[in-house]
Structures are given as structure tokens and as C-alpha cells.
Amino acid sequence: MARERATDTTALVAAAAEAFRRKGYRNATIDDIAEAAGISRPTVYKYTRSKQHLLDLMVDEVTGDLGRRLKEVLESGEPPQTRLREMIWAHIEAASANRTFYAIVFSEEVELSEQGRATFRSWAHGRTQDFRLLLDECLPAGSGVDTTIAANLVLSMLATLYRWYDPAGPVKPEVLSDQIEKLLGALFAR
């Protein structure tokens, strides 16, 4: 039974995420989404054209939220190490706040529309480039670290926090951030 009746697209996307989480994208039906949203099947189509469209909208939610956070960090004018810390923190906050969306988007990426997949991959590539450039600023010249590889490794780690990290669990977000910083210690050595 639905907790609240969906009255807009945002609420419907959240309800769809719950249905996808429970049943999986392929097994969830429009009727399941309607039930989770507390609305009728015809009303679902008032807000969306398809189940796949809802999945694409989840990508928009993940990329929009994290994108805003990262843009603020990158444009802050802070020293590179501070921006790196803030970038890691932005990933932790976004993954914690949008845990269900992250789980669905990353596990169901193959189900995205062609346009949705292209948009997501392009967005992710741009954020990887941003992160690589920041790593270039943080690492001393001649460090021997390939920042393209490092950016991909670190961002893969941050993007998959949803798989194991529970912000309501015993490890607080600040502790997680501190542990990541310790792991990446060489980047903060300057």
C-alpha cells in the first residue's frame, strides 16, 4: 500500500524507484508503480510515457543532484586539496541522499533508453574529466600517478557506495570521508 499519493512527476519517480527496488526493473509493472504511488494506472500516464521514461528520470535525479554539488565545489576557488575533500564529501552526501536511485540507475543502466544511456555516459565522462583535472592539481609533478586511471578508480569507488554504505548505520558520513581521505593520503600530502 502506498504511503502517500503521488501528485507530480517527482513523487511518481520516487514511487517507481520503490517498485523497481522491490521487484527489479524488468519485473515491476505500471500497475506496481501505480500501487506504490497510490494512483491509478491511467494517472501514471498523466506524468510519464513509459516505465523506461521513469528510469531515465531517475538518471536525471542522480546526475542533477550530484552535478549541482560538484559544480559548487569546482567553482568555489578553494585550494585543490580542499576542493578534493569537498568533492568526496559531495559524492558521499549525494549517494546517501539518493541511495535507492543510485542502486537502480547503476544496476539497470542497460535498461535506459538509448538517449538516457548516452546522456548518462556523457555526464559521467565529463565528471571524470573534472576529477582528473583536480587530481592533476593535487599531485606533485612527477608523481608517476596516471590521473585518468586514478580518477576512474576513485569515482568508481564513490559511485558504488550505495551497495554497502548505510548512512544510518554505525559508520557516520564524516568517518567514511575521513577513511577515504586516509586511503587517498598521497593526494593530500602537499
Residue, then its C-alpha position, 0 to 999 in steps of 0.5 A: m500500500a502506498r504511503e502517500r499519493a503521488t501528485d507530480t512527476t517527482a513523487l511518481v519517480a520516487a514511487a517507481a524507484e520503490a517498485f523497481r527496488r522491490k521487484g527489479y526493473r524488468n519485473a515491476t509493472i505500471d500497475d506496481i508503480a501505480e500501487a506504490a504511488g497510490i494512483s491509478r494506472p491511467t494517472v501514471y500516464k498523466y506524468t510519464r510515457s513509459k516505465q523506461h521514461l521513469l528510469d531515465l528520470m531517475v538518471d536525471e535525479v542522480t546526475g542533477d543532484l550530484g552535478r549541482r554539488l560538484k559544480e559548487v565545489l569546482e567553482s568555489g576557488e578553494p585550494p585543490q586539496t580542499r576542493l578534493r575533500e569537498m568533492i568526496w564529501a559531495h559524492i558521499e552526501a549525494a549517494s546517501a541522499n539518493r541511495t535507492f536511485y543510485a542502486i537502480v540507475f547503476s544496476e539497470e543502466v542497460e535498461l535506459s533508453e538509448q538517449g538516457r544511456a548516452t546522456f548518462r555516459s556523457w555526464a559521467h565522462g565529463r565528471t571524470q574529466d573534472f576529477r582528473l583535472l583536480l587530481d592533476e592539481c593535487l599531485p606533485a609533478g612527477s608523481g608517476v600517478d596516471t590521473t585518468i586511471a586514478a580518477n576512474l578508480v576513485l569515482s568508481m569507488l564513490a559511485t558504488l557506495y550505495r551497495w554497502y554504505d548505510p548512512a544510518g548505520p554505525v559508520k557516520p558520513e564524516v568517518l567514511s570521508d575521513q577513511i577515504e581521505k586516509l586511503l587517498g593520503a598521497l593526494f593530500a600530502r602537499 
